[in-house]
Amino acid sequence: MIDKLIPDPPHTFEETLLRLFDLLRSAAAVIYESGDQLEGSRRDLPFAAMYLVDMAKALVNELLSRIHENRTASLLSNT
């Protein structure tokens, strides 16, 4: 059972990116299921949207990787 209808806002940039990634993943699932039920050229628009969501997910992944690399480098330089 859901305790809250609206989740607490993210506290860090990384949390914001993780939440964005989850939203994009959910959007991708909806788009894929919608497009999968269509045939022919009617599938083009949903799968074009899927491409855009995948590109946005790749950008979020890149930012998360950079955050992780910076955090790791910072930890290594402090030891």
C-alpha positions in Angstrom: 0.0 0.0 0.0 1.3 3.5 -0.9 1.9 5.7 2.2 2.2 8.9 0.2 0.7 9.9 -3.1 3.5 12.3 -3.9 7.1 11.2 -3.0 9.5 13.5 -1.2 11.5 15.6 -3.6 15.1 14.5 -4.3 17.7 16.1 -2.1 20.8 15.9 -4.4 21.5 16.3 -8.1 22.3 12.5 -8.2 18.9 11.7 -6.7 17.2 13.9 -9.3 19.0 12.1 -12.1 18.0 8.7 -10.7 14.4 9.8 -10.4 14.5 11.1 -14.0 16.0 7.8 -15.2 13.1 5.9 -13.5 10.6 8.2 -15.2 12.2 7.7 -18.6 12.2 4.0 -18.1 8.5 4.0 -17.3 7.8 6.2 -20.3 9.8 3.8 -22.5 7.7 0.9 -21.3 4.5 2.7 -22.1 5.7 3.8 -25.5 7.0 0.3 -26.4 3.7 -1.4 -25.3 1.7 1.1 -27.3 3.8 0.9 -30.4 4.0 -2.9 -30.3 0.3 -3.2 -30.7 0.3 -1.1 -34.0 1.3 -2.2 -37.4 3.0 -0.7 -40.4 3.7 3.0 -40.6 1.5 3.6 -37.5 4.4 2.2 -35.4 6.8 4.9 -36.6 5.7 7.7 -34.2 5.8 5.6 -31.0 9.1 4.1 -31.9 10.5 7.6 -32.8 9.4 8.7 -29.3 11.1 5.6 -27.9 14.3 6.7 -29.7 14.1 10.1 -28.0 13.5 8.5 -24.6 16.5 6.2 -25.1 18.7 9.2 -26.0 17.6 11.0 -22.9 18.3 7.9 -20.8 21.8 7.8 -22.3 22.4 11.4 -21.3 21.3 10.7 -17.7 23.5 7.6 -17.6 26.5 9.7 -18.8 25.9 12.3 -16.1 25.5 9.6 -13.4 28.8 8.0 -14.6 30.6 11.3 -14.3 29.3 11.8 -10.8 30.5 8.3 -9.9 33.9 8.9 -11.5 34.3 12.2 -9.7 33.3 10.7 -6.4 35.7 7.8 -6.8 38.6 10.1 -7.9 37.9 12.3 -4.9 38.0 9.4 -2.5 41.2 8.1 -4.0 42.9 11.5 -3.8 42.0 11.8 -0.1 43.8 8.5 0.8 
